[in-house]
Amino acid sequence: MIQPEKIIIADDHPLFRQALLGTLKAKLTYTTWLEAQTIEELEQQLTNHNDSDLLLLDLNIPGAHGFNTLIHVRNHFPQIPVVIVTAHEDHDTISKAMSYGAAGFVPKSTPVDDIYSAIVAVLSGNIWLPASFEQKQRDNNDKGIADRVASLTQQQYRILMMFAQGMLNKQIAYDLNVSEATIKAHATAIFRKLDVRNRTQAVIAIAQLSLTEAGFKKG
């Protein structure tokens, strides 16, 4: 990674700022660090140094009013990626920060080496999120799929498993002793419940889960 020329750090806690800079300056020896303790100082730094490579922003900096500063910076200085560095680390705050345009989210409880890794990732054009947040996202996604699969009737589930085996509607109809039209009707219902458009998407969705027929509703 080519070392960044300028990074702005907006945080009103001098002890945290000094501790962070003490480590980062040793790793980014050619970087100029610009500091801001208030929104007014941040605005001045952004205006005078709109060619900065990165902004490290504390959501609680005086005058920030929640996500307003992040939104303002992304609208008026879109060329500067923003990494949120804050004491808040709940799932909702992280989700909102990312939806408002943050390129990374670093809880202040994060080890400084990981904060450096986050900076490197974002400067390389990537997104950086806490591992715990990424795991929760995966868990929530799996739970959503599991809930949708669990809403299938026993017959729908059986047909879905036949889809996964690559069986055609005609073959499934023969095996289950029903008409092909009935299989098509079940397929439509399955796709609707799984929130997918076709067989391929349905099979991909259930591939994320380890499935058994236990616990599914009969019908």
N, C-alpha and C positions, 0 to 999 in steps of 0.2 A: 504493500500500500504506500502511495506517495503521501508524505506527511502533509496535513492540512496547514494552510497559512494562518488562518484565523478561526478561533472558536469563541463564541460568546457563552458565558455561564451566568445565568440569571437566578440568583438564590440569595436570600436575605440572612442565611445562617453562616456567619463568618467561620466558625469552627469546621463545619462540614465543607465549606468552599475551600478552606485552606488545606484540609486533609485530602480532599479530592485532587486539588491542583498539585499538591506535593507529590502525589504518585504519577499523575498524568504528565506533568512537566518532564519527569524523568524518562518517560516513554516517548513523548512527542516533543523532542528537544528543539525542533525548528518552528514550533507553533506559537503564534502570539495569542495570549489569552486575554480576552476582554471581559470585564466583570460588571454586573449590574445588580443592585440590591433592591431596586424599586422598578415599577412599570415605567416611570419617567426616565430613569437611567437606561432601561432596556430600549426604549423608543429612540433615545439619543444614539445608543450604540448601533442599533439597526440602521438608522438613517445615515450615520457617518461611515458605517462599515457594511454596506449592503452586499459586499462581495465576500462576506464571511462564509466559511465552509459548513458551519454547524452551529445550532443553538441548543444548549442544555438548559431547559426551562423547568423551574419549580412551580407547580400549579398554585402554591400558596404565597408566592411573592407578593408583597403589599401592593394592593390595587389591581390584582389579577382578575378577581371576580370569577373564579372557577375556570371554565374553558374559554372564556372570552378572549384572553390574550393569545392562546393557541390559535383560535379561529382568525383573529386579527393578523397575526404573523403569517399564517398560511395564505391569507387573501392578499396581503400587501407585499410580502417578501417570499413569494412561492419558490424562489431559487434557493432558499436556505432551509435545509431539512431540520426538523425539530425533534429532539429526544426529550421526553418528559422524565425528569428526575424528581421524585416526590416521596413523601412518607406514606402516601396512600398507595395501597396495592391490592384493593378489592377488584373483583372481576368486572364489576360494572364500570368503575372508573377507567380501567385499562381499555375496555371495549369502546367507551365513549371517546377517549383520547385518540385511539386509532381511527375511529370513524370520522373524527374532526381533522385528520390529516397528519397526526404524529407519525414519524418514521420509526420510532422506538419508544419503549416505556421501561424505565429502570427504577424499581423501588429503592429507596435510600438504604434499605437493609442489605442490598446487594453488595457482595465483596467488590472492592475497587478494581481488582483484576477483571471481573466480569463487566464492570462499567466500561473499562477500556475495550473489552471485546465488543460491547454494544456499539461503541463509537466507531470502531474499525468496521463492523458490519454495516452500519448506516452509511459511512463514508464510501463504502464499496457498492452502495446502491441497494442494500438489502434491508429487510425489516428485522428488528430485534425485539423479542418479547420474553418475559420471564418463563422459564421452563414450566413452572407450576400453572401458568395461565394457558400455555399451549396444551398441557395435559388435560386441563379441565375442558378446554374446547373440544378435544378429541373425545373425552368422556361424554360430554353433552351431546355431541353428534351421534355417538354410538347409542346413547340412551334414546335419542329421537328415532333412530332407525328401529331399535328394539321395540319401542312403544308402537310404532306403525305396524311392524310385523306381528306383534301380539294382538293387534286389532283384527287380524285375518281370521276367518272361520277355519275349521279343520280342513274342509274341502278346498278352500282357497289356498291354504298353506301347502296341502298336498300337491296341488297344481303348480304352485310356485317352485316346489322342489323338483318337479318334472321339467319345468322350464330350465332350471339350473343344470339338469342332466342333458339339455339340448333336444328334448323330445318335441316333436311337432304337435300341433293341435289335434290333428287326425289320430296320431298315436295315443295321445292322452285320452281322447274321447273313447277310443276302443278299449283302453285299459280300465277306464272308470265306468264303462257301459252307459255313456250319455252321448248326446249329440254334439257335433262340432260347434254348433251355434251356442250350446250351453257353455262350452269351454271358452269361447270368445267372450261371452257375457261375464264369466268369472274373471277372465284376463283383464277386462275393462275395470272391474271392481278392484282387482288387485293393484293395478297401476294407480288408480285413484287413491287407494289407502296408503300406498307407499310413496305417493307424490312423485311418480316417475312417468315417463312417456311411453316406454316400450319394454320388451323383454330384457334387452341388453342392460338397460339402466336398472331394472329390478334385480337382475343377477349380480350386478356390481354392488348394489346397495346391500344385499344380504351377505355378500362375500366378506363384508367388514365384521360380520358377527359369526360366532360359533353357535350354530342353531341345532335345536332338538325339537321334537314335536311335543315334548312335555309342556304343559301349562297353557296351551292354546285353546281358545274357545271352540266348542263344538257347534256345528250348525250346517 
